[in-house]
Amino acid sequence: MAGHGRNREEDQGRLLERLVEIRERYRMESLDPQIEACRRGLRDDGVIDVAVLGRFKAGKSSFLNCVAGQDVLPVGAVPVTSVITVLCFGEREQARVRFLDGGEVVVPVGKLPDFVTEEENPENRKGVDLVSVDLPSLRRYPNTRFLDTPGLGSAFRHNTRVTMEWLPRAAATLVAISVDQPVSEQDIALLADLARHTPRIGILLTKVDLLGESDLAAVTRHVRATLDRELGAGFPLFHFSCRAGSDRWRGQIAERLLDPLSVRQGEEARAILSHKMGTLIREQRQYLQVAWEAASAHDSDREILRGRILNERVRLANVLEEISLVAGKCREDVRVRIEERILRHQGTLLHGTREKLAGEISSWRGNLWRLTRRYEGWAQGHFAREMSALSEAEKEGFWALLRDVRDRMERLVEGFQGRLAENVRTALGIEFDRSRVSLDVGVPPLPDTSCGRVFDSHLDIVWFLVPPSVFGPLIRRHFLHHVGFEAEKNLFRLSAVWRESTGAEIARLARQAEKAIRSELSTLEALLGRQAAESPGIREAIVELTRHMEAVP
């Protein structure tokens, strides 16, 4: 079996090499992200992810607690944040919290709510990227990670975004649907999107203890009929309740889904890769069909075809100008909102700083020079700590602004791709569905919060000319007054640093969007420029890809 697995991986590697050759020959650069995803799949360590998705309060966390055999994940009336929580086997029970800035801490499992609930971490202000929980109780599944994803459709929009970003990573997904809210339009849309990314999907019908046997059977029939009618797919359906018969339901799910995944871990990992390869092959074949139509047309007809597909509605200059305008508007909006978020702390910072300084300064002794140096050292340390704490408290809000910009840029790219796809369908009658674009939003580093010298002048060098009994009270009052200026200066400085870093990230997102659009346009232009002499080669490639599509499971 191991040899068979290695042979399969070698076959997939050779197939990917062939797809790359076709990409190079026909200059399909817009497929590079999918090719890179397949390359990552070939390098994968074999660990598979099982994601549990669904609407808020559908019973996802309760189900995973049941799988783990202990109450690990918080459940209750408050939805979780934009934090993916991973449960996996580990010899020692612990939770590893990874932050967006790259830091990581290890905490007891009992501290999990401090990082993954809206109540303790509202809007993910602590900047948590991922929480991994090691549990000895998951020894039965040593190569499987269980993902508790944020609830879709909760009051917190950032939850939905982070959940959707994980779709392509899962080997299998369970979509939790509660019997008291069976099958919404959102569930249908989620399942349709999942089918594009994930080879194995199951329905987890939760809270079945709320219904009697006859009512449960009726709801089950309704769910199956709705999914068959809307999606034409017979997803396996599992019942679950954390209150009644949980061992029974858990046993059925383990036997029919989880155990086969764990036993066939290598096979399942290869199936995920096959799924990604299938998507790549399908899109590459769509492109080549465009090239075939262009190469088969007469020269005059080919130009007409180019005009119909690459018309004024998708002219590059217009789209790039729109991206530039959006980026400029977003930079201005972000500038204003960052200033608002930073400067709203001015009163609190000033009051707290003067209060602390007053408590410290009463014990300071020495001449004017020494008091000045003492004040400078205190102010530098104090404002460095305060600005760092303020950045930490506000950074998730700033990153949320960047994610909003990312969403707008992605919509511009997808709108451009959609117009091109519609033109292809109109001109050639070819279905031309492209994968969803995903721009990469970076995490700006926390700014430097160190302070420089407090005084620009050096009048304190004349300390020996002023009696301590005279300058002591005066200089202390001066320090208390001056510290207000320092507080305001540091807030404006912090605001400027954050504006600069977020502005740079917005510019980078705009460049990514421009690159995606240029790649799409460049690919189609290259395909539409194919000549009649190339028709046989294109046709052979289409036949080859069709054969691969039929062979890929």
N, C-alpha and C positions, 0 to 999 in steps of 0.2 A: 504493500500500500504506500509506504514511504517513497519507494522508487517511482511508483505511478504518479505520486504528487509532484516529485521533482520533474518528471517528464512533462506533466501538465504545465508547470511553471515555465519550463524551457519553451514549450509550445507557445504560451502566452507572450513570452519575451520575444520570440521570433515573429509572432504576429504583430506585436507593437512595432518592432523594427520595420516591418513591411508597411505598416500604416504611416510611419514617419517618412519612409521613402516616397510614398504617394503624396504625402503632405508637401515634401520638398519639391517634387516634380511639378505639382500643380499650384505651388505657392499658396497653400491654404493656411496662412499664418494665424488666422482667427481661431484655429483649433489648438493652438499651443497650450492654453490652460488645461484642456481635457487630456492632452498628451502627457503633460506634467503630472496630472492626477493619476494617470495609469502607471507612470514610472514610480510614483510614490507607492502605489499598490504593490508593485513587484518587489519593492524594498521593505514592505511591511513586516513587522515582527511576528505576525500570526495571531496576535490577540484580537478578538472580535468584540464589537460593541452591540449590545442589545438596548435599544432606546425605548422608553415608555413615554408616549406623547398623548396629548389630548387637552381638552379644555380645563380651565381652572375648576378645582373641586370635583374632578372626575374620578378620583380615587387612585391616582398614579403612585403617590408616596406610600399609601397604605398597602398597595400591592407589593412594592419593593421591600417594605418592612417584613411582609409575610415571606417573601423569597429568602430574605436574609435570616429569618427566624428570630428577629429581635426588633424592637422599636428604635430605629436609628434615625430615620428621616422625620423631621417635624411635620405634623399634620394638624390642621385646625382651620380656623375661619380666615386666616390671613394668607394670601398667596405668597409663593417664594419670589425671590428677586430674579435678576437676569443671570443667575449663576447655575451652571450645569454641575450637578453633584454625581460623582461616579462612585459606585460601590464595587469593590473587587476583593478577591481573596488576598489575605495577608496574615502572616504568622502572629503579628502583634496588632491588637485593636488600636487604631489611631486615625486621626483625620489630618490630611495634609492640605493646607490652604495656600493656593498660589494666587498672587496678586497681579494686577495688570502691569505694574511697574517691574515685574520679574522677581520680586521677593517671595519668600515662602516661609511659612511657619507650621509647626506640628502642634496640634492641640488635641485634648481628649475629645472623644466622640460626643460626649455630653455638651460640649461647647458649640456644636454644629449650628444651632439656631442663631448664635451670635453673628454668623456670616451668611446664612442662606435664607433668612426670613425678612420680609418687609418690615416687620415690627422691630427687629433688632438692627437691621441694615437697610434702612429705607432707600429706595432707588439705587441700591448698591453703592452707597457713599464711601464704603470702605475699599472700593476698588478691587473686589474679588474677581478673579478670572475663572478659577475652577477649584472645586473641592473634591479631593479623592479620599475615600474612606476605606481603609484596610480592615477586613473582617475575617477572623478565623472561621466563622460560621459559614462562609462561602467556599469552603474547601472543595465542595462538590463541583464547583465551576472554576477551576484554577486559571483558565485562559479566557475567561469571559468578563467583560466589564458591563455593569448595569448602569444605565444613565437615567437619572431622574431629571427631567427637563422642566423648565418653567411652563406654567399653564398658559395655553393659548386663550386669548380672549378675556384675560383678566383686565383689571383697571390699569395695569401697568404695561404700556405699549412696548417697552424695551424687552419684556419677557418673550413676546412673540418673535421678535427679530432674532434673538440669540438661539431660540429653539429651531427656527427654520434654517439657520446656518449649519446645524448639525446633521441635517437630513442626509447629505451624501456620505457621512462617515459611518453610518450604522449598517451592520450586517443584517440585523433583523429589527423590526419595530413592532411594538404593540401600541395600537391606538385605543386609549381608554375612552369608552362611551358609557355614561351613566344611564341606568334604566329610567331615571326620572327626567332625562333630557335626551331621548334617543335620536341620533343622526340629524345634525344641523347642516346647513349649507357650508359652514366652516369645516365640519368633519369631512364632507365630500371633497372640498377643495384641498384639504390636507392630504387625504388619501390619494387624490389624483397626482399631487406633487410628489408624494412618497414613491409612487409607482415608477417615476422617472429615475429615482436615485437608488432605491433599495430593493434587493431581490426577494426578500421574504417579509411579508406584512401579515399581521394578525389583528383581530378585533378583540379587545378585552371589555366585555360587557360587565360593568361593575355595579355594586350595590344591589345584587340580585336578591338579597334578604328582604328588600322592601316589597317584593311581589310574591304572591302565591304561585304554585306550579303552573296553573292554567294561564295566569296573566304573564308569567315569565315566558312561557311558550309563545304567546301572542306577540310580545315585544320582540322576541328573537326572530320570529317569522317576518315581522315588520322591518327589522334592521337588515336581515338578509335580502328581502325583496327590494328595499330601497337601494342598497349598495349594488345589487345586480342590475337594477334599472338605470341607475345613474352612471355606474362605472363599468358594468359588464364583467366584473371580476368576482370570483368566488373566494373571498378571503376566509381563512379559517377563523372561527369564532369560539372564544373561551368565556365561560362564566366565572365570576369572582365576587366574593364578599369577604371582608375582613372580620365580620361579626358572626356569620353562620356558615359552617362547613368549609372553613378556610383551608384546612388540611386537604380536604377532598378536591377543591378547586386547584390548589397549588400543585397537588400530585398530577392532575390531568395536564396542566400547563407544562410541568417539568417533563412529563413523559412524551408529550406530543411536540414540544417546541424546544425547551431549554436543554434537555439531555442530548437530543440529536445534534444541536448546535455545538455543545461542548465536546461530544465524542468525535464529531466530524469537523473539529475546529479548523484544521488545515484546509479541508475541502470547502468549508464555508468561506474562509478568507479568499480562496481562489474564486468562489462564486461571486463575491463582491467585486473582485477585479474584472471578472467576465461581464458583470453588469455594466461597469464603467466602460469597458472595451466595446460592448454592444452599442452604447450611446455614441461613442466616438465613431464607430463604423457607420452607424445610421446617418450621422451628420455629414461625415465625409462622402457618403454615397449621395446625399442630397446635393452637395456642392458639385459632384461630378456629373449629375444629371443636368445641372445648369450648363456646365462646360460642354456636354454632349449636344445640347440643343443649340448652343452658340456655334460649335464647330460644324454642325450639320447644316446651318443656314448659309444662304448666299451672303456675299460681302455686304450688299445694301441692306438685306434683311437683318444682318448681324448688328449693324449700326442702329437700325430701328429698335431692335431688341435691347441694345444697351441704353437707348434713350428712354424706353419704357420702364426699365428697371432702375436706372441711375438718373432719374428725372430731377427737376428743380426742387421737389419736396424734400429730397434727401441730399441736397448739395452740401458738400463737406463744409464749405466756409460758413454757411448759415448755422449748421449744427455746432461747429466749434465756437462761433460767436455766442451762441446761447449758453454753452458751457462756461465761457469766459464771463458772461454777464451773471450767471448763477453763482459762480465762484466769487466774483466781486461783491455781489449782494450778500452772500453768506459770510464773507469776511467782515463786512460792515456790521451785520447782525450779531455775529459772534463777538466782535469788538465791544459793541454796546452792552451785550449781555454779560460778558466777562467783567467789564467795569462795574456793572450793577452788582454782580455777585460778590466782587472783591470789596468794593467801596461801602457796601452795606454794613461791613464789619467795623467801620471807622470809629463809631461812637463806643462800641463795646471794647475795642482794642485800646482806645485812648483812656477810657475810664479804668480798665484793668491794669494798664501799664502804669499809670500815675499812682494807683493804689499800691502796686507792688513796689514801685520805686520809693514811695514815701515810707513804706515799711523797712526797706533796705537802707536808705540813706541816713536814717537817724543814728545808725551804728557806725557810720564811716568816720574815720579820724585821719588827720594829716594836713599837710599844707595844700595850697591851691593846685599845684602840679599833680600831687598824688590823688587828690579828690577828682580832678579832671580825668586822669587815667583810669581811675576806678569806675567813674561814670561811663566812660567810653567802653570799657570792657563789659560792664553790665549791660549796656544798651545793645552792643553787638551780639552778645549771647542771647539776650531776651528776644530781640527781633528776629534773629535767625530761627529760634524755636517757634515763635509765633507765626512767622511766615511759612515755615515748613508745615506746621499743624494746619494752617489755613489752606495751603495747597492740597494737603491730604484730604481735608474735609470737602473741598470743592471740586477736586479733580474729576470725580465721576460725572458731575454736572457738565464739565467742559468736554469730557469724552462723549457724553450723550449728544452734545451739540455737534460734534464731529460725525457721530453716527447718523444724525439727521441729514447732514450734508452728504454723507455717503449714499443714503437712501435716495436723495434727489438726483445725484449724479447717476446712480444705477437706473433710475427711471428714464433719464434722458437717453442713456445708451440703449435700454430696452425699447424705448419708443422709436429710436432710429432703426434698430434691428427689425422691429415690427413693421415699419413702413417698407423696408427693403423686402421682407418676407411677403408682404401683401402684393408688392409689385411683381415678385417672382411668380406668385400664384396666379395673378391676373394675366401676365404675359405668357407663361409657360404651362400653367395648370399643374405645377409641381408643389406639393406640400413642403414647406420650408420652415420647420420649427427648430429654433436654436435653443440651446441650453440657457438657463437663466444666468445672466452676468453677475459676477460677485467681485466687487472692488474691495481692496484690502485697506482697512482704516488702521493707521498706526497709532501708537500710544505715545504722545509727547512726554518726554522725561520731566520729572519734577524740576522746576527752575532752581537755580542757585539762590539760596536765601541768606548768604553771608552778608555782613554789613561792613562798610568802610569806616574811616575815622568819623567821629561824631562832630568834632569842631574843625573848621577849616583854618581858623586863626590860631596863633600860638601866644596869646596874651598871658597864658598861664605860666610862661617862663619868668614873669615878673612877680612870682608868688612871694619872693623874699621881701618885696616892698610893701606888701599888704598884711597888716596884723591878722592872725587867724580869728580873733574875736570879732573883727569887722567883716571879713569876707565869708565866714562860715554860713550864717543864715542867708546872706544874699545869694551865694553861689548855689545853695540848696534850692532856693526858690527859682533860680535861673534854670537849674537842671529840670525841675518839675514842669516849668514852662516849655523848655526846649524839647522835652521828650514828646510833646504833642506834635511838633514839626517832624520829628523822626518817625513817629507812627504814620503820619500822612504820607511822608516821602516813601517809606517802605511799602505801603499799600499801593501807591501809584507805580512803584517800581515792579512790584509783583504782578500787577495788572498788565504792565507793558510786556513783561517776559512771557506771560501766558498768551497775550495777543499775538506775539511774534511766533511762538511755537505752534499755536493752532492755525494761524494764517499760513505757515509753511506747510502744515498737513493738508489744509484745504487746497493749496496749490498742487500738492502731490496727488490728491484725489482727482483733481481736474486733469492732470497729466495722464493718470490711469484711464479715465473716461475717454480722453482724446485718443489714447493708444488703442483702446478697444474699438472705437468707431473707425479709426484709420485702418485697423487690421481687417475689420469686416468689409469695409469698402474696397480695400486693396485686394482682398481675396476674391470678391465678386468681379472686380474689374479684370483681374488676371484670368478668371474662368471665362468671362464673356469675350475675351480676346483670343480664344483658341481658334485655330484655323482648321479647315477641312482635312488637311493631311493628318491631323492629330486624332481624328474621330475613331479610328480602329483602336488606338491605345487607350483612349478614354473608355470606349465600350468594354474593352477587356478588363479594365480596372473596375468598372461598375459590376460586371459579372462576377469578378473575384470578390468584391465587397458583399455582393448579394449572397454568395456562397458562405462567406464568413458570418453574415447575419443569421443565416439558417443554422450554422454550426454552433454559434454562441448560445448557451442556454439562457 
